[in-house]
């Protein structure tokens, strides 16, 4: 076997293992894991172990591929029940918010750093979008109102597209390439976003129907097929000259909320692949950075970062959410939670690859800005949530339901676990009020299995098997989740259990 390949595999495996240990350390210290991954890349680089890496074009290509996987995972793990109440604020933050943030940041950069306007707008566009990986990782450690969390996650899943289009257009203008009028660029952005959204939803719906109807030979193919459909949505949208990033996120949302076989396994696989993509991306970006240059970028990064955090981001949030009834305390938290991560650093490679004069300065400034302000914002998010009194009471973890198809019977076999804190505890099986063609057929409790009857109560820690006709599977799942949140009274509060959710 080729020795280079063997060494490359060994190094890659060691990096993943070290990154996994670093993740545990980051969780204990309350630090964003991306900082440790970036530090690992810097340590491997030219001023560390001496690995020479300066291929900006390759970094850009691999960075886009990693972002596709990260956005797919974000979409797959997003609950539509939460997002539908936050889609308006999310879209507004991803469009109006990006535009306001870019203009205000550019104006401050012109004033403080004496940048020319086009260059300042390019810098503003590079740091104009929040980072999906950083936002998803940070918010899932907090107990917040669902609409608030969904608004921030929707923003981070959708705002990459307009930022990338702005960076591409401004890079073309600064390199004297063919550039269009501003109104044409704005119209192009709108059309690409709408087209990407349409393609993403279409691929997601068609893919969900395909996975429900086609019995794959191995259960392990379902997670692969689910993620492949998300990637297909990106490729189809990009080939159609629309926004692939919007397409992959929305395809993930559609698939993640569909009644798919082996759904939990698919979600776990997507989370693992997204973690691997994050590790590879951050290590690669760390390798590309030159520590000897970063010192010169410290003061500009602090100036731009403070302008973004204290002026541009709050104004963009106010302008975006003025149309929606959202408390000012929640708006303040959204402003503070606009985390920057891998996305701005990846975007900073675009003007470098395009040959924009002074683009390396933008890359160094953005790299330092991301490190410093991710540390400040990521570490302080729990404290800010408590200070603003928006931290929601800890709610029971949702009931975990996994399914496997029984094609010959046109039925599904569901496996559920009763988590600690779930209000399924103590509920008699008849009180579940499942559809007539669905029934709990086996319960495993304390390592012992038995067939339940009408006098059987569910107990925390129980694992149960439920058989449901395929046409009633969605209703059975909704009922289980409703009782898990609201208890046996869920039947009087509505079948989805929304009365027990935090607004």
Number of C-alpha atoms within 10 A of each C-alpha: 5 6 8 9 10 11 11 11 12 11 12 13 12 12 19 17 12 13 22 17 11 18 19 12 14 16 12 9 11 16 20 23 26 27 21 21 27 24 18 22 26 25 18 20 23 19 15 13 11 12 15 12 17 14 11 18 14 13 21 21 13 17 24 17 15 23 24 25 26 27 31 35 31 29 25 29 21 22 15 18 14 18 22 14 16 22 19 18 26 27 20 24 29 28 24 16 27 28 20 23 30 26 20 21 28 28 21 20 23 17 13 13 15 11 16 13 15 15 22 24 24 28 29 31 28 28 29 34 33 27 26 29 26 23 24 22 15 21 18 10 12 15 16 24 17 18 22 23 23 25 25 29 25 27 29 28 30 29 27 27 22 26 28 23 19 23 23 18 18 24 25 18 17 18 14 10 12 9 15 13 7 10 9 11 16 15 11 16 21 16 15 23 24 16 20 30 24 19 25 31 22 17 25 29 15 14 24 22 15 12 18 16 13 10 15 14 8 7 15 13 13 21 19 13 15 27 23 15 22 31 24 20 32 30 19 19 25 18 11 14 14 26 33 29 31 32 37 39 32 33 36 30 26 24 29 26 18 20 17 23 25 21 22 17 16 26 19 14 19 23 19 13 18 22 20 17 21 23 24 22 27 27 26 23 24 25 28 22 24 16 18 9 13 18 12 14 18 17 15 20 23 17 16 23 22 16 20 25 20 12 16 27 27 22 17 25 25 17 16 24 20 12 11 11 8 13 10 12 14 19 18 17 20 19 22 20 25 26 27 27 27 25 26 26 28 25 26 28 25 23 25 20 17 17 15 18 13 11 21 18 18 24 26 23 27 30 26 24 27 23 19 16 19 22 18 14 20 23 16 15 18 18 11 17 21 12 12 13 12 17 16 15 10 10 14 14 14 18 21 17 19 20 21 16 21 16 13 6 10 11 19 22 22 24 19 20 21 22 20 16 16 23 24 29 20 14 18 17 18 15 16 22 16 20 14 10 14 21 20 21 14 17 23 16 15 9 8 7 13 11 12 17 13 9 9 14 16 19 20 16 16 20 20 22 20 19 21 26 19 21 12 16 23 14 16 26 20 15 21 25 22 29 26 27 25 23 21 21 14 23 17 10 14 14 17 21 22 15 15 17 14 13 13
